[in-house]
Amino acid sequence: MNEHSIRVSRLVAVGAVGAIAATAVNAVIYGVGRSAGLMYIVSGAGSPGRVRLVDVITLSLISFAVGIVAAVAASRLRRPRLGLLQPLAAILAVVSTAMDLSLQSAASGATLASMHIVVGLVYVLTLRVVATSPSAATGEAAVGPVRAGVTGEYVAA
């Protein structure tokens, strides 16, 4: 297995964990909002529709998967720079909240908007983990002592 395939495998593995984590947090946010009596009604093409838990789960996973595909595509470039995707992800997360913040219920809109921020934040952290892991530079898993800091002392990985 070459360095690129190891990095892509790590990106997909860490990305899967991040997607599940972000989706779980969003499901909790949705549940707390529903138990507090919030109604998530959005108006789209035609008539208004209710946002269901399955919609939250599906959209959280799909948006995260699109981000991972973008990161894999970026890693195929000559000198992959996953760090360049981090500000873009943060901007997209914030900009995408506009549609939710315009809902009739401010509490519902803010709750749905927070879910966008959760996915964006976890995605940025996922890229950070992959980009800064010892395996990102060497293609090997971090299982032994790792040299750290300016002094070069060894610490457990």
Chimera marker file (.cmm) of the C-alpha trace (Angstrom):
<marker_set name="trace">
<marker id="1" x="0.000" y="0.000" z="0.000" r="1" g="1" b="0" radius="0.5"/>
<marker id="2" x="1.461" y="3.350" z="-0.970" r="1" g="1" b="0" radius="0.5"/>
<marker id="3" x="1.450" y="6.544" z="1.106" r="1" g="1" b="0" radius="0.5"/>
<marker id="4" x="-1.462" y="8.056" z="-0.826" r="1" g="1" b="0" radius="0.5"/>
<marker id="5" x="-3.759" y="5.065" z="-0.330" r="1" g="1" b="0" radius="0.5"/>
<marker id="6" x="-2.914" y="4.966" z="3.388" r="1" g="1" b="0" radius="0.5"/>
<marker id="7" x="-3.745" y="8.666" z="3.708" r="1" g="1" b="0" radius="0.5"/>
<marker id="8" x="-7.039" y="8.225" z="1.829" r="1" g="1" b="0" radius="0.5"/>
<marker id="9" x="-7.904" y="5.216" z="3.989" r="1" g="1" b="0" radius="0.5"/>
<marker id="10" x="-7.202" y="7.248" z="7.128" r="1" g="1" b="0" radius="0.5"/>
<marker id="11" x="-9.235" y="10.160" z="5.784" r="1" g="1" b="0" radius="0.5"/>
<marker id="12" x="-12.194" y="7.892" z="5.092" r="1" g="1" b="0" radius="0.5"/>
<marker id="13" x="-11.914" y="6.133" z="8.471" r="1" g="1" b="0" radius="0.5"/>
<marker id="14" x="-11.577" y="9.326" z="10.513" r="1" g="1" b="0" radius="0.5"/>
<marker id="15" x="-14.236" y="10.924" z="8.307" r="1" g="1" b="0" radius="0.5"/>
<marker id="16" x="-16.672" y="8.106" z="9.073" r="1" g="1" b="0" radius="0.5"/>
<marker id="17" x="-16.157" y="8.599" z="12.802" r="1" g="1" b="0" radius="0.5"/>
<marker id="18" x="-16.608" y="12.360" z="12.392" r="1" g="1" b="0" radius="0.5"/>
<marker id="19" x="-19.770" y="11.913" z="10.327" r="1" g="1" b="0" radius="0.5"/>
<marker id="20" x="-21.287" y="9.606" z="12.928" r="1" g="1" b="0" radius="0.5"/>
<marker id="21" x="-20.335" y="11.982" z="15.751" r="1" g="1" b="0" radius="0.5"/>
<marker id="22" x="-21.773" y="15.061" z="14.002" r="1" g="1" b="0" radius="0.5"/>
<marker id="23" x="-24.938" y="13.177" z="13.104" r="1" g="1" b="0" radius="0.5"/>
<marker id="24" x="-25.381" y="11.964" z="16.684" r="1" g="1" b="0" radius="0.5"/>
<marker id="25" x="-24.966" y="15.504" z="18.052" r="1" g="1" b="0" radius="0.5"/>
<marker id="26" x="-27.466" y="16.823" z="15.499" r="1" g="1" b="0" radius="0.5"/>
<marker id="27" x="-29.944" y="14.084" z="16.413" r="1" g="1" b="0" radius="0.5"/>
<marker id="28" x="-29.646" y="15.101" z="20.072" r="1" g="1" b="0" radius="0.5"/>
<marker id="29" x="-30.139" y="18.783" z="19.194" r="1" g="1" b="0" radius="0.5"/>
<marker id="30" x="-33.217" y="17.849" z="17.154" r="1" g="1" b="0" radius="0.5"/>
<marker id="31" x="-34.593" y="15.691" z="19.963" r="1" g="1" b="0" radius="0.5"/>
<marker id="32" x="-34.072" y="18.368" z="22.598" r="1" g="1" b="0" radius="0.5"/>
<marker id="33" x="-35.803" y="20.897" z="20.365" r="1" g="1" b="0" radius="0.5"/>
<marker id="34" x="-38.745" y="18.603" z="19.695" r="1" g="1" b="0" radius="0.5"/>
<marker id="35" x="-39.102" y="17.753" z="23.389" r="1" g="1" b="0" radius="0.5"/>
<marker id="36" x="-39.179" y="21.502" z="24.093" r="1" g="1" b="0" radius="0.5"/>
<marker id="37" x="-42.092" y="21.795" z="21.670" r="1" g="1" b="0" radius="0.5"/>
<marker id="38" x="-40.262" y="23.241" z="18.659" r="1" g="1" b="0" radius="0.5"/>
<marker id="39" x="-41.809" y="22.591" z="15.274" r="1" g="1" b="0" radius="0.5"/>
<marker id="40" x="-39.375" y="22.489" z="12.394" r="1" g="1" b="0" radius="0.5"/>
<marker id="41" x="-41.440" y="23.749" z="9.475" r="1" g="1" b="0" radius="0.5"/>
<marker id="42" x="-39.660" y="24.872" z="6.315" r="1" g="1" b="0" radius="0.5"/>
<marker id="43" x="-41.193" y="26.275" z="3.189" r="1" g="1" b="0" radius="0.5"/>
<marker id="44" x="-39.829" y="24.951" z="-0.027" r="1" g="1" b="0" radius="0.5"/>
<marker id="45" x="-41.082" y="24.356" z="-3.521" r="1" g="1" b="0" radius="0.5"/>
<marker id="46" x="-44.819" y="24.491" z="-3.061" r="1" g="1" b="0" radius="0.5"/>
<marker id="47" x="-46.135" y="23.814" z="0.409" r="1" g="1" b="0" radius="0.5"/>
<marker id="48" x="-44.408" y="23.939" z="3.784" r="1" g="1" b="0" radius="0.5"/>
<marker id="49" x="-42.860" y="20.728" z="5.067" r="1" g="1" b="0" radius="0.5"/>
<marker id="50" x="-41.894" y="19.406" z="8.462" r="1" g="1" b="0" radius="0.5"/>
<marker id="51" x="-38.252" y="18.525" z="9.116" r="1" g="1" b="0" radius="0.5"/>
<marker id="52" x="-38.110" y="15.025" z="10.586" r="1" g="1" b="0" radius="0.5"/>
<marker id="53" x="-35.324" y="13.252" z="12.444" r="1" g="1" b="0" radius="0.5"/>
<marker id="54" x="-34.631" y="11.131" z="9.366" r="1" g="1" b="0" radius="0.5"/>
<marker id="55" x="-34.073" y="14.359" z="7.391" r="1" g="1" b="0" radius="0.5"/>
<marker id="56" x="-31.568" y="15.604" z="9.970" r="1" g="1" b="0" radius="0.5"/>
<marker id="57" x="-29.695" y="12.288" z="9.942" r="1" g="1" b="0" radius="0.5"/>
<marker id="58" x="-29.677" y="11.994" z="6.154" r="1" g="1" b="0" radius="0.5"/>
<marker id="59" x="-28.577" y="15.562" z="5.492" r="1" g="1" b="0" radius="0.5"/>
<marker id="60" x="-25.886" y="15.437" z="8.189" r="1" g="1" b="0" radius="0.5"/>
<marker id="61" x="-24.396" y="12.254" z="6.716" r="1" g="1" b="0" radius="0.5"/>
<marker id="62" x="-24.686" y="13.406" z="3.094" r="1" g="1" b="0" radius="0.5"/>
<marker id="63" x="-23.105" y="16.814" z="3.716" r="1" g="1" b="0" radius="0.5"/>
<marker id="64" x="-20.247" y="15.195" z="5.634" r="1" g="1" b="0" radius="0.5"/>
<marker id="65" x="-19.778" y="12.618" z="2.867" r="1" g="1" b="0" radius="0.5"/>
<marker id="66" x="-19.568" y="15.394" z="0.266" r="1" g="1" b="0" radius="0.5"/>
<marker id="67" x="-16.863" y="17.024" z="2.369" r="1" g="1" b="0" radius="0.5"/>
<marker id="68" x="-14.901" y="13.776" z="2.635" r="1" g="1" b="0" radius="0.5"/>
<marker id="69" x="-15.138" y="13.268" z="-1.134" r="1" g="1" b="0" radius="0.5"/>
<marker id="70" x="-13.802" y="16.817" z="-1.589" r="1" g="1" b="0" radius="0.5"/>
<marker id="71" x="-10.938" y="16.046" z="0.799" r="1" g="1" b="0" radius="0.5"/>
<marker id="72" x="-10.105" y="12.815" z="-1.047" r="1" g="1" b="0" radius="0.5"/>
<marker id="73" x="-10.130" y="14.743" z="-4.329" r="1" g="1" b="0" radius="0.5"/>
<marker id="74" x="-7.861" y="17.386" z="-2.789" r="1" g="1" b="0" radius="0.5"/>
<marker id="75" x="-5.509" y="14.687" z="-1.530" r="1" g="1" b="0" radius="0.5"/>
<marker id="76" x="-5.096" y="13.431" z="-5.093" r="1" g="1" b="0" radius="0.5"/>
<marker id="77" x="-3.453" y="16.717" z="-6.042" r="1" g="1" b="0" radius="0.5"/>
<marker id="78" x="0.294" y="16.807" z="-6.279" r="1" g="1" b="0" radius="0.5"/>
<marker id="79" x="0.754" y="18.394" z="-2.829" r="1" g="1" b="0" radius="0.5"/>
<marker id="80" x="-2.458" y="17.870" z="-0.904" r="1" g="1" b="0" radius="0.5"/>
<marker id="81" x="-3.331" y="20.648" z="1.491" r="1" g="1" b="0" radius="0.5"/>
<marker id="82" x="-6.280" y="19.587" z="3.604" r="1" g="1" b="0" radius="0.5"/>
<marker id="83" x="-5.811" y="22.754" z="5.631" r="1" g="1" b="0" radius="0.5"/>
<marker id="84" x="-7.120" y="24.764" z="2.679" r="1" g="1" b="0" radius="0.5"/>
<marker id="85" x="-10.483" y="23.015" z="2.978" r="1" g="1" b="0" radius="0.5"/>
<marker id="86" x="-10.900" y="23.994" z="6.625" r="1" g="1" b="0" radius="0.5"/>
<marker id="87" x="-11.721" y="27.696" z="6.114" r="1" g="1" b="0" radius="0.5"/>
<marker id="88" x="-13.940" y="26.803" z="3.159" r="1" g="1" b="0" radius="0.5"/>
<marker id="89" x="-15.881" y="24.344" z="5.334" r="1" g="1" b="0" radius="0.5"/>
<marker id="90" x="-16.291" y="26.936" z="8.073" r="1" g="1" b="0" radius="0.5"/>
<marker id="91" x="-17.560" y="29.521" z="5.588" r="1" g="1" b="0" radius="0.5"/>
<marker id="92" x="-20.018" y="27.049" z="4.036" r="1" g="1" b="0" radius="0.5"/>
<marker id="93" x="-21.318" y="26.053" z="7.462" r="1" g="1" b="0" radius="0.5"/>
<marker id="94" x="-22.002" y="29.672" z="8.389" r="1" g="1" b="0" radius="0.5"/>
<marker id="95" x="-23.452" y="30.684" z="5.002" r="1" g="1" b="0" radius="0.5"/>
<marker id="96" x="-25.740" y="27.650" z="4.905" r="1" g="1" b="0" radius="0.5"/>
<marker id="97" x="-27.393" y="28.752" z="8.151" r="1" g="1" b="0" radius="0.5"/>
<marker id="98" x="-29.068" y="31.674" z="6.363" r="1" g="1" b="0" radius="0.5"/>
<marker id="99" x="-31.962" y="29.567" z="5.109" r="1" g="1" b="0" radius="0.5"/>
<marker id="100" x="-32.692" y="28.265" z="8.609" r="1" g="1" b="0" radius="0.5"/>
<marker id="101" x="-32.357" y="31.613" z="10.342" r="1" g="1" b="0" radius="0.5"/>
<marker id="102" x="-35.089" y="32.976" z="8.073" r="1" g="1" b="0" radius="0.5"/>
<marker id="103" x="-37.718" y="30.567" z="9.444" r="1" g="1" b="0" radius="0.5"/>
<marker id="104" x="-40.794" y="32.026" z="11.080" r="1" g="1" b="0" radius="0.5"/>
<marker id="105" x="-39.838" y="30.587" z="14.485" r="1" g="1" b="0" radius="0.5"/>
<marker id="106" x="-36.534" y="32.043" z="15.633" r="1" g="1" b="0" radius="0.5"/>
<marker id="107" x="-35.932" y="29.159" z="18.070" r="1" g="1" b="0" radius="0.5"/>
<marker id="108" x="-36.515" y="26.531" z="15.383" r="1" g="1" b="0" radius="0.5"/>
<marker id="109" x="-34.316" y="28.415" z="12.941" r="1" g="1" b="0" radius="0.5"/>
<marker id="110" x="-31.501" y="28.817" z="15.441" r="1" g="1" b="0" radius="0.5"/>
<marker id="111" x="-31.683" y="25.136" z="16.372" r="1" g="1" b="0" radius="0.5"/>
<marker id="112" x="-31.550" y="23.994" z="12.756" r="1" g="1" b="0" radius="0.5"/>
<marker id="113" x="-28.770" y="26.499" z="12.035" r="1" g="1" b="0" radius="0.5"/>
<marker id="114" x="-26.734" y="25.120" z="14.925" r="1" g="1" b="0" radius="0.5"/>
<marker id="115" x="-26.782" y="21.746" z="13.199" r="1" g="1" b="0" radius="0.5"/>
<marker id="116" x="-24.984" y="23.266" z="10.204" r="1" g="1" b="0" radius="0.5"/>
<marker id="117" x="-22.334" y="24.638" z="12.548" r="1" g="1" b="0" radius="0.5"/>
<marker id="118" x="-21.936" y="21.228" z="14.225" r="1" g="1" b="0" radius="0.5"/>
<marker id="119" x="-21.296" y="19.479" z="10.905" r="1" g="1" b="0" radius="0.5"/>
<marker id="120" x="-18.872" y="22.221" z="9.803" r="1" g="1" b="0" radius="0.5"/>
<marker id="121" x="-16.974" y="22.189" z="13.086" r="1" g="1" b="0" radius="0.5"/>
<marker id="122" x="-16.639" y="18.406" z="13.220" r="1" g="1" b="0" radius="0.5"/>
<marker id="123" x="-15.533" y="18.370" z="9.567" r="1" g="1" b="0" radius="0.5"/>
<marker id="124" x="-12.839" y="20.978" z="10.267" r="1" g="1" b="0" radius="0.5"/>
<marker id="125" x="-11.661" y="18.951" z="13.274" r="1" g="1" b="0" radius="0.5"/>
<marker id="126" x="-11.653" y="15.764" z="11.184" r="1" g="1" b="0" radius="0.5"/>
<marker id="127" x="-9.409" y="17.367" z="8.582" r="1" g="1" b="0" radius="0.5"/>
<marker id="128" x="-7.162" y="18.659" z="11.348" r="1" g="1" b="0" radius="0.5"/>
<marker id="129" x="-6.800" y="15.183" z="12.855" r="1" g="1" b="0" radius="0.5"/>
<marker id="130" x="-5.945" y="13.662" z="9.483" r="1" g="1" b="0" radius="0.5"/>
<marker id="131" x="-3.583" y="16.470" z="8.456" r="1" g="1" b="0" radius="0.5"/>
<marker id="132" x="-1.641" y="16.534" z="11.724" r="1" g="1" b="0" radius="0.5"/>
<marker id="133" x="-1.444" y="12.825" z="12.457" r="1" g="1" b="0" radius="0.5"/>
<marker id="134" x="1.997" y="11.205" z="12.186" r="1" g="1" b="0" radius="0.5"/>
<marker id="135" x="0.594" y="8.889" z="9.545" r="1" g="1" b="0" radius="0.5"/>
<marker id="136" x="-0.218" y="11.912" z="7.352" r="1" g="1" b="0" radius="0.5"/>
<marker id="137" x="3.479" y="12.603" z="6.915" r="1" g="1" b="0" radius="0.5"/>
<marker id="138" x="4.975" y="9.115" z="7.057" r="1" g="1" b="0" radius="0.5"/>
<marker id="139" x="2.180" y="6.861" z="5.896" r="1" g="1" b="0" radius="0.5"/>
<marker id="140" x="2.521" y="4.800" z="9.082" r="1" g="1" b="0" radius="0.5"/>
<marker id="141" x="0.164" y="4.458" z="11.974" r="1" g="1" b="0" radius="0.5"/>
<marker id="142" x="1.006" y="6.275" z="15.187" r="1" g="1" b="0" radius="0.5"/>
<marker id="143" x="1.443" y="3.308" z="17.520" r="1" g="1" b="0" radius="0.5"/>
<marker id="144" x="4.774" y="3.854" z="19.205" r="1" g="1" b="0" radius="0.5"/>
<marker id="145" x="6.607" y="6.731" z="20.818" r="1" g="1" b="0" radius="0.5"/>
<marker id="146" x="6.426" y="9.972" z="18.898" r="1" g="1" b="0" radius="0.5"/>
<marker id="147" x="8.993" y="12.747" z="19.034" r="1" g="1" b="0" radius="0.5"/>
<marker id="148" x="7.365" y="15.894" z="20.312" r="1" g="1" b="0" radius="0.5"/>
<marker id="149" x="8.096" y="19.514" z="20.951" r="1" g="1" b="0" radius="0.5"/>
<marker id="150" x="11.211" y="21.582" z="20.502" r="1" g="1" b="0" radius="0.5"/>
<marker id="151" x="13.231" y="19.404" z="22.866" r="1" g="1" b="0" radius="0.5"/>
<marker id="152" x="12.569" y="16.287" z="20.807" r="1" g="1" b="0" radius="0.5"/>
<marker id="153" x="11.614" y="14.217" z="23.810" r="1" g="1" b="0" radius="0.5"/>
<marker id="154" x="9.552" y="11.114" z="23.193" r="1" g="1" b="0" radius="0.5"/>
<marker id="155" x="5.959" y="10.822" z="24.334" r="1" g="1" b="0" radius="0.5"/>
<marker id="156" x="3.491" y="7.967" z="24.071" r="1" g="1" b="0" radius="0.5"/>
<marker id="157" x="1.297" y="8.127" z="20.999" r="1" g="1" b="0" radius="0.5"/>
<link id1="1" id2="2" r="1" g="1" b="0" radius="0.2"/>
<link id1="2" id2="3" r="1" g="1" b="0" radius="0.2"/>
<link id1="3" id2="4" r="1" g="1" b="0" radius="0.2"/>
<link id1="4" id2="5" r="1" g="1" b="0" radius="0.2"/>
<link id1="5" id2="6" r="1" g="1" b="0" radius="0.2"/>
<link id1="6" id2="7" r="1" g="1" b="0" radius="0.2"/>
<link id1="7" id2="8" r="1" g="1" b="0" radius="0.2"/>
<link id1="8" id2="9" r="1" g="1" b="0" radius="0.2"/>
<link id1="9" id2="10" r="1" g="1" b="0" radius="0.2"/>
<link id1="10" id2="11" r="1" g="1" b="0" radius="0.2"/>
<link id1="11" id2="12" r="1" g="1" b="0" radius="0.2"/>
<link id1="12" id2="13" r="1" g="1" b="0" radius="0.2"/>
<link id1="13" id2="14" r="1" g="1" b="0" radius="0.2"/>
<link id1="14" id2="15" r="1" g="1" b="0" radius="0.2"/>
<link id1="15" id2="16" r="1" g="1" b="0" radius="0.2"/>
<link id1="16" id2="17" r="1" g="1" b="0" radius="0.2"/>
<link id1="17" id2="18" r="1" g="1" b="0" radius="0.2"/>
<link id1="18" id2="19" r="1" g="1" b="0" radius="0.2"/>
<link id1="19" id2="20" r="1" g="1" b="0" radius="0.2"/>
<link id1="20" id2="21" r="1" g="1" b="0" radius="0.2"/>
<link id1="21" id2="22" r="1" g="1" b="0" radius="0.2"/>
<link id1="22" id2="23" r="1" g="1" b="0" radius="0.2"/>
<link id1="23" id2="24" r="1" g="1" b="0" radius="0.2"/>
<link id1="24" id2="25" r="1" g="1" b="0" radius="0.2"/>
<link id1="25" id2="26" r="1" g="1" b="0" radius="0.2"/>
<link id1="26" id2="27" r="1" g="1" b="0" radius="0.2"/>
<link id1="27" id2="28" r="1" g="1" b="0" radius="0.2"/>
<link id1="28" id2="29" r="1" g="1" b="0" radius="0.2"/>
<link id1="29" id2="30" r="1" g="1" b="0" radius="0.2"/>
<link id1="30" id2="31" r="1" g="1" b="0" radius="0.2"/>
<link id1="31" id2="32" r="1" g="1" b="0" radius="0.2"/>
<link id1="32" id2="33" r="1" g="1" b="0" radius="0.2"/>
<link id1="33" id2="34" r="1" g="1" b="0" radius="0.2"/>
<link id1="34" id2="35" r="1" g="1" b="0" radius="0.2"/>
<link id1="35" id2="36" r="1" g="1" b="0" radius="0.2"/>
<link id1="36" id2="37" r="1" g="1" b="0" radius="0.2"/>
<link id1="37" id2="38" r="1" g="1" b="0" radius="0.2"/>
<link id1="38" id2="39" r="1" g="1" b="0" radius="0.2"/>
<link id1="39" id2="40" r="1" g="1" b="0" radius="0.2"/>
<link id1="40" id2="41" r="1" g="1" b="0" radius="0.2"/>
<link id1="41" id2="42" r="1" g="1" b="0" radius="0.2"/>
<link id1="42" id2="43" r="1" g="1" b="0" radius="0.2"/>
<link id1="43" id2="44" r="1" g="1" b="0" radius="0.2"/>
<link id1="44" id2="45" r="1" g="1" b="0" radius="0.2"/>
<link id1="45" id2="46" r="1" g="1" b="0" radius="0.2"/>
<link id1="46" id2="47" r="1" g="1" b="0" radius="0.2"/>
<link id1="47" id2="48" r="1" g="1" b="0" radius="0.2"/>
<link id1="48" id2="49" r="1" g="1" b="0" radius="0.2"/>
<link id1="49" id2="50" r="1" g="1" b="0" radius="0.2"/>
<link id1="50" id2="51" r="1" g="1" b="0" radius="0.2"/>
<link id1="51" id2="52" r="1" g="1" b="0" radius="0.2"/>
<link id1="52" id2="53" r="1" g="1" b="0" radius="0.2"/>
<link id1="53" id2="54" r="1" g="1" b="0" radius="0.2"/>
<link id1="54" id2="55" r="1" g="1" b="0" radius="0.2"/>
<link id1="55" id2="56" r="1" g="1" b="0" radius="0.2"/>
<link id1="56" id2="57" r="1" g="1" b="0" radius="0.2"/>
<link id1="57" id2="58" r="1" g="1" b="0" radius="0.2"/>
<link id1="58" id2="59" r="1" g="1" b="0" radius="0.2"/>
<link id1="59" id2="60" r="1" g="1" b="0" radius="0.2"/>
<link id1="60" id2="61" r="1" g="1" b="0" radius="0.2"/>
<link id1="61" id2="62" r="1" g="1" b="0" radius="0.2"/>
<link id1="62" id2="63" r="1" g="1" b="0" radius="0.2"/>
<link id1="63" id2="64" r="1" g="1" b="0" radius="0.2"/>
<link id1="64" id2="65" r="1" g="1" b="0" radius="0.2"/>
<link id1="65" id2="66" r="1" g="1" b="0" radius="0.2"/>
<link id1="66" id2="67" r="1" g="1" b="0" radius="0.2"/>
<link id1="67" id2="68" r="1" g="1" b="0" radius="0.2"/>
<link id1="68" id2="69" r="1" g="1" b="0" radius="0.2"/>
<link id1="69" id2="70" r="1" g="1" b="0" radius="0.2"/>
<link id1="70" id2="71" r="1" g="1" b="0" radius="0.2"/>
<link id1="71" id2="72" r="1" g="1" b="0" radius="0.2"/>
<link id1="72" id2="73" r="1" g="1" b="0" radius="0.2"/>
<link id1="73" id2="74" r="1" g="1" b="0" radius="0.2"/>
<link id1="74" id2="75" r="1" g="1" b="0" radius="0.2"/>
<link id1="75" id2="76" r="1" g="1" b="0" radius="0.2"/>
<link id1="76" id2="77" r="1" g="1" b="0" radius="0.2"/>
<link id1="77" id2="78" r="1" g="1" b="0" radius="0.2"/>
<link id1="78" id2="79" r="1" g="1" b="0" radius="0.2"/>
<link id1="79" id2="80" r="1" g="1" b="0" radius="0.2"/>
<link id1="80" id2="81" r="1" g="1" b="0" radius="0.2"/>
<link id1="81" id2="82" r="1" g="1" b="0" radius="0.2"/>
<link id1="82" id2="83" r="1" g="1" b="0" radius="0.2"/>
<link id1="83" id2="84" r="1" g="1" b="0" radius="0.2"/>
<link id1="84" id2="85" r="1" g="1" b="0" radius="0.2"/>
<link id1="85" id2="86" r="1" g="1" b="0" radius="0.2"/>
<link id1="86" id2="87" r="1" g="1" b="0" radius="0.2"/>
<link id1="87" id2="88" r="1" g="1" b="0" radius="0.2"/>
<link id1="88" id2="89" r="1" g="1" b="0" radius="0.2"/>
<link id1="89" id2="90" r="1" g="1" b="0" radius="0.2"/>
<link id1="90" id2="91" r="1" g="1" b="0" radius="0.2"/>
<link id1="91" id2="92" r="1" g="1" b="0" radius="0.2"/>
<link id1="92" id2="93" r="1" g="1" b="0" radius="0.2"/>
<link id1="93" id2="94" r="1" g="1" b="0" radius="0.2"/>
<link id1="94" id2="95" r="1" g="1" b="0" radius="0.2"/>
<link id1="95" id2="96" r="1" g="1" b="0" radius="0.2"/>
<link id1="96" id2="97" r="1" g="1" b="0" radius="0.2"/>
<link id1="97" id2="98" r="1" g="1" b="0" radius="0.2"/>
<link id1="98" id2="99" r="1" g="1" b="0" radius="0.2"/>
<link id1="99" id2="100" r="1" g="1" b="0" radius="0.2"/>
<link id1="100" id2="101" r="1" g="1" b="0" radius="0.2"/>
<link id1="101" id2="102" r="1" g="1" b="0" radius="0.2"/>
<link id1="102" id2="103" r="1" g="1" b="0" radius="0.2"/>
<link id1="103" id2="104" r="1" g="1" b="0" radius="0.2"/>
<link id1="104" id2="105" r="1" g="1" b="0" radius="0.2"/>
<link id1="105" id2="106" r="1" g="1" b="0" radius="0.2"/>
<link id1="106" id2="107" r="1" g="1" b="0" radius="0.2"/>
<link id1="107" id2="108" r="1" g="1" b="0" radius="0.2"/>
<link id1="108" id2="109" r="1" g="1" b="0" radius="0.2"/>
<link id1="109" id2="110" r="1" g="1" b="0" radius="0.2"/>
<link id1="110" id2="111" r="1" g="1" b="0" radius="0.2"/>
<link id1="111" id2="112" r="1" g="1" b="0" radius="0.2"/>
<link id1="112" id2="113" r="1" g="1" b="0" radius="0.2"/>
<link id1="113" id2="114" r="1" g="1" b="0" radius="0.2"/>
<link id1="114" id2="115" r="1" g="1" b="0" radius="0.2"/>
<link id1="115" id2="116" r="1" g="1" b="0" radius="0.2"/>
<link id1="116" id2="117" r="1" g="1" b="0" radius="0.2"/>
<link id1="117" id2="118" r="1" g="1" b="0" radius="0.2"/>
<link id1="118" id2="119" r="1" g="1" b="0" radius="0.2"/>
<link id1="119" id2="120" r="1" g="1" b="0" radius="0.2"/>
<link id1="120" id2="121" r="1" g="1" b="0" radius="0.2"/>
<link id1="121" id2="122" r="1" g="1" b="0" radius="0.2"/>
<link id1="122" id2="123" r="1" g="1" b="0" radius="0.2"/>
<link id1="123" id2="124" r="1" g="1" b="0" radius="0.2"/>
<link id1="124" id2="125" r="1" g="1" b="0" radius="0.2"/>
<link id1="125" id2="126" r="1" g="1" b="0" radius="0.2"/>
<link id1="126" id2="127" r="1" g="1" b="0" radius="0.2"/>
<link id1="127" id2="128" r="1" g="1" b="0" radius="0.2"/>
<link id1="128" id2="129" r="1" g="1" b="0" radius="0.2"/>
<link id1="129" id2="130" r="1" g="1" b="0" radius="0.2"/>
<link id1="130" id2="131" r="1" g="1" b="0" radius="0.2"/>
<link id1="131" id2="132" r="1" g="1" b="0" radius="0.2"/>
<link id1="132" id2="133" r="1" g="1" b="0" radius="0.2"/>
<link id1="133" id2="134" r="1" g="1" b="0" radius="0.2"/>
<link id1="134" id2="135" r="1" g="1" b="0" radius="0.2"/>
<link id1="135" id2="136" r="1" g="1" b="0" radius="0.2"/>
<link id1="136" id2="137" r="1" g="1" b="0" radius="0.2"/>
<link id1="137" id2="138" r="1" g="1" b="0" radius="0.2"/>
<link id1="138" id2="139" r="1" g="1" b="0" radius="0.2"/>
<link id1="139" id2="140" r="1" g="1" b="0" radius="0.2"/>
<link id1="140" id2="141" r="1" g="1" b="0" radius="0.2"/>
<link id1="141" id2="142" r="1" g="1" b="0" radius="0.2"/>
<link id1="142" id2="143" r="1" g="1" b="0" radius="0.2"/>
<link id1="143" id2="144" r="1" g="1" b="0" radius="0.2"/>
<link id1="144" id2="145" r="1" g="1" b="0" radius="0.2"/>
<link id1="145" id2="146" r="1" g="1" b="0" radius="0.2"/>
<link id1="146" id2="147" r="1" g="1" b="0" radius="0.2"/>
<link id1="147" id2="148" r="1" g="1" b="0" radius="0.2"/>
<link id1="148" id2="149" r="1" g="1" b="0" radius="0.2"/>
<link id1="149" id2="150" r="1" g="1" b="0" radius="0.2"/>
<link id1="150" id2="151" r="1" g="1" b="0" radius="0.2"/>
<link id1="151" id2="152" r="1" g="1" b="0" radius="0.2"/>
<link id1="152" id2="153" r="1" g="1" b="0" radius="0.2"/>
<link id1="153" id2="154" r="1" g="1" b="0" radius="0.2"/>
<link id1="154" id2="155" r="1" g="1" b="0" radius="0.2"/>
<link id1="155" id2="156" r="1" g="1" b="0" radius="0.2"/>
<link id1="156" id2="157" r="1" g="1" b="0" radius="0.2"/>
</marker_set>
